[in-house]
Amino acid sequence: MEKAYIVKLENGEQMGPLDEEALKRLAQAGSIPENAEIRSTMLAIWEKAKNTDCLKKIYRAQMLKRAEAYANDPKAQLMARLEMRGDYDPLATALSQEGITYQDAGFLSRFVAGLMDLAILAAAALLLLFLAWSLMRGGLLSPNGALCLFALLTWTVAATYYMAFLCLRGQTIGQRFWGLVVVTQDLRRVYPIKGLLFFFLLVALGPLSPLTWLLTGCRCTLQELVPALRVRHITVTRKG
């Protein structure tokens, strides 16, 4: 007697009895979800469709196909880029995560990370400019007062952005996107004063970065050298 199966879908609907070939055709067509329950007509023991011996290859092939489609999806690639540094925690006292590797960061990745941060700060500056303009239009501030307020808030926001992100996260948003992290020479967290000094030196000496990069043998820039910080490319491999 040929073995037959009964399928119970997630909504409680049942299908069958079905022979093995019919079961495979329905699974390949997507009519039987991998989490549906299946049992033999001879045994009242239910198991997941994906765990059924005759269907395992079908669901594995479908999983690989979905994984390939996901890997080629632009949104998935963007999210992978955003998460490329794994679960690095700059506040961990001993950096206990397994498989952490620090490498010299190339100048190009530093440059594009800086451009991303600049774009973020430029967007924030536009909002602050609108705020100052609104206060001036409302008669609450003179033109000079609005300009001074705009300049003060812009500098404060920019300095706080770098100081807070470097201290709390070890990296700005732009650096995170490109897998960069800012640490001390002995791979410890960046304290607020060092983060603030890094920011001011970046503003003052940023245009000279290519020169100072070359003068230090392509190891670091002056804004890293003075506060004794280093920008590193980081990869994190977690235990399975």
N, C-alpha and C positions, 0 to 999 in steps of 0.2 A: 504494500500500500504506500502510495506516494505521500511524503510528508507535507502537511498543509499548515498554514499560519493564519492567525487572526491578528489584525492590527487595530490598536486603539489610539486615536488621534488625541491631541492635547485638549480638544473641546469635548471629549467623551465619545465622539462618534466612532463606531467600529466598522472595519472592513474585513471581508473574508467570509469563509476560508479561502486562502490564496495559495497556489503552489509556488515553489521557489522561483520559477522563471517569471511569473506574474509579479511576485514581490520585488524582484530586481528591476523589472520594467518600471514599476511605479516609483521606486526609489530613485532611479535614474531620471525620471520625468519630474521629480521634485514633489510628487504627490504624497510622499511619506516623509515628514520632517525627521531629522536625525534624533530628536528627543521623543518621538512617538514610541509607544510601547508595543512590543510584539511577543506573542507566545505561540508555541506549537499547539495544535488542537489536541495533542495527546498529553500535554503537561500544562497545568494551570500556573505556570511560573512566568511572569512578565519580565522583560528586559528592554533596555533602550534599543532603538533601531540601530544606532551607531555601534552598538556592542554585539549585534547579531552576526554570527560568523559569515553568513553568505552575503552580507551587505557591507562589511567593513571596508573592502576595497573601493566600493562605490562612494561611500561617504568620505573616505580619505582623499580620493581624487577630487571630489567637490570642494573639500577643505583647501587643498593645494591650489585649486583654481581660484577660489576666493582670496587666498593669501596673495597670489600673484597679481590679481586685479587690484587689491588694496595697496600693494607695494608700488604699483604704477600710477596710483591716484595722486594727482598734484597736492591735494589737501593732506593726504597721509604723509607725503614726502615732507611737506612743510612742518607737520606736527613732529615728525621724526627729527627734523633739524632742530626744532625747539627743545626737544628732550634729549638731544644727543649727548649731553654731559651726564646722563644717568641721574642718580640720586645723591650727588655730591653735596655734602653738608659742611660749609666752611666753619660752622660753630663746633663741630666735633673736636674734642680735645686731642684725640689721637688718630683722627682720620681712619676709623676702623673699617670702612667699607673695603671689600676685597677688590683687587684688580685695578687700583687707581694708578694711572700713568700720566705724568706731567712731561710735556715736550715743549721745546722752544716754539713760540708762536711766530708765524711768518708775518712780514710787514703788511702784506695784502689783507690778511684776515683782521689784523688790528685796524687797518685803515677803513675797511668797509663796516666793521663794528662801530667805529667812531662816527661814521656817516649816519648809521642808523640811530645812534644816540642823539646826534645833532638834529636829525629829523624829528625825533620825539620832543626834544627841548624846543625846537622851532614851533611845533604845534602848540605846546604849552605857552610859549611867548605870544603867539597870536591870540590866545584866549585872554592872557593878561593885558594885551594891548587893547582888546575890545572892552575889558573891564575899565581900564584907565580912561578910554575914550568916552565910555558911558558916564563915568563920574564927572568928566569935564563937561559933557553935553548937559548933564543934569545940574550944572552950576555948583557942584560940590567941590570941584578942584579947578584951579587955574591951569592953563596949558602947561606952564612950567612944573606945577605941582603934579599934574597927571604924568608928565614925562619922568619926573623923579620917582614917582610911585612905580611906574612901569619898570624902570631900570632896577630899582631896589628889589621888587618882587621877582623879576627875571633872574637876577643874580642869586637870590635866595633859593628859588626853586631849583636852579641848575646845580648849585653847590649841594643842596640837600639831596638831590637825585643821586649824585655820585657818592656822597658820603654815606647815605643810608643804604644804597644798593651794595656798595663795596663792603660795608661793615656787616650787613645782615645776610647778604646772599653771596658775597665774594665775587660778584659780577654784575654789570649793568645789563639792561635788556638786550642791547646790541651785542655785547660780549657773550651773553647766554646763547643767542642765535647762532653764533659762530664757534661755540664750544670753547670760549676763552674764560679764564679765571684769573683774578688778581690775588696774589698771596705774598707773604713775606718771603725772604730768601730761605728761611727754614720751613717753608710751606705751612705757615700758620695764618690765622685770620687777620684781616686788615682792621685796625682800630680807627675810630672816627677821625682823629687828627691826621693820620696818615692818608686816609681817604680824601680829606679836605685839601691837604697839601698836594696830593696827586691831581686833583681837579684844577687848582689854581696854576700849577705848573703846566698842565695840559693846555689851559687857555693861553698862558703866556708863551709857551715854547712849542706848542703844537706844530706850527709851520716849520720848525727846525727839526722835527722828528726824523725825517729821512737822513739828515746830516748826523745827528747824535746816534742814530741807529747804526750808521756805518762806522762812526768813530769808536763805538764800543764793540766792534767786531760782530755786528748783527746779533747782539745778545739782548740789548735793552735800549730804552730811550732815556733822556735826561729826567723826564717826569717819573720814571721808575727808580732811577739811580739815586736821586736825592732823598726820597723817603724810604729807601731800601726795600722797594717792592719789585715784583716781577709779574709780568703778564705771561701766562702759560696756556698752551692748548692742553685740554684735559680729556681723557677718555676714562670711562668707568665701566667695568665689567662686574656684574653682580653674580653671586652664587646662584645656581639654578634653583 
